[in-house]
Amino acid sequence: MLIFEQALSERPPAPRAKKSPASELKKPFISEPEQRGITRLCIQAAQLIMQHGAESALVDSITERLGLALGLDSVDLGITANSLALTTVSNDHCITTIRRVVDKGINMHVVTEVQRIMLRVEKGDLDAHQTRELLQAVKPLRYPKWQVSIMVGLSCACFAYFMGADLASCALTSVASCVAMSVRQFLAQHHFNPLVNFAITAFVATSIACLGVNSPLFQKPELAMAASVLLLIPGFPLINGLSDMVKGHVNTGLAAGPLPCFSSCRAASASCSRSFFGG
């Protein structure tokens, strides 16, 4: 037994595992002004995509990856319905900044461009100065208002056709939806309250569609009334609100969800008006 214990004590220690070259690489030192500039870049990217309809999980992911790619030690983002709070840490130095979020409408072009910039930063193609210039150059891509109105009218007419409406009722649906969308864009341009906007838009759409009720030319005018208000259903904000709640951003989802749900219920109630006209 003593010989065995002595052999164990005399056994040479196991060699230490060599560190990989990647683990030995150290991040470059970031001064306080540089950290402040990177922090502003991260909050600018987060604010930009949040204002144009990105979901909270995507905003959090892009902001964190952008900050880490630019050399920060950690990036923490707090998201609410109308504000962002960002905290960055580098060399045990902490910086926190807050920005207000103002809704500027859904625009996936902005979200896609910011995401592409973040991916280029991760690849090492861009530094902080180049990233700042590219973020400032990102502009929303908007289609002409008349083109949007026409396409909305055609889409609502297609819904009416799928519901079994005749061609005359489909044409009436297209006209009602096109005019209602033009009214909606006009009210949004003049910063009317969204609830007032939805109410007036639904009134205009159903009022035009009602013109076919007493006309023998339209066989199913009630379908035109039902389909002409489908433009009010906010599919993208509603999906974002549900996605936020599923992915852990419950407060943001609950804050952004009531308005899409209200507008969806309003559109559904307007569509249900067809039952009062038979069919």
HELIX and SHEET records of a PDB file:
HELIX    1   1 LEU A    2  GLU A   10  1                                   9    
HELIX    2   2 PRO A   21  GLU A   24  1                                   4    
HELIX    3   3 GLU A   32  GLN A   51  1                                  20    
HELIX    4   4 SER A   56  ALA A   69  1                                  14    
HELIX    5   5 MET A  108  LYS A  123  1                                  16    
HELIX    6   6 ALA A  128  ALA A  137  1                                  10    
HELIX    7   7 LYS A  145  PHE A  162  1                                  18    
HELIX    8   8 LEU A  167  GLN A  189  1                                  23    
HELIX    9   9 PRO A  194  ALA A  209  1                                  16    
HELIX   10  10 CYS A  210  GLY A  212  5                                   3    
HELIX   11  11 PRO A  221  ALA A  227  1                                   7    
HELIX   12  12 LEU A  230  LEU A  232  5                                   3    
HELIX   13  13 GLY A  235  VAL A  246  1                                  12    
HELIX   14  14 VAL A  250  ALA A  256  1                                   7    
HELIX   15  15 PRO A  258  SER A  271  1                                  14    
HELIX   16  16 CYS A  272  PHE A  277  5                                   6    
SHEET    1   A 3 SER A  74  ILE A  79  0                                        
SHEET    2   A 3 SER A  83  SER A  90 -1                                        
SHEET    3   A 3 HIS A  93  ARG A 100 -1                                        
END                                                                             
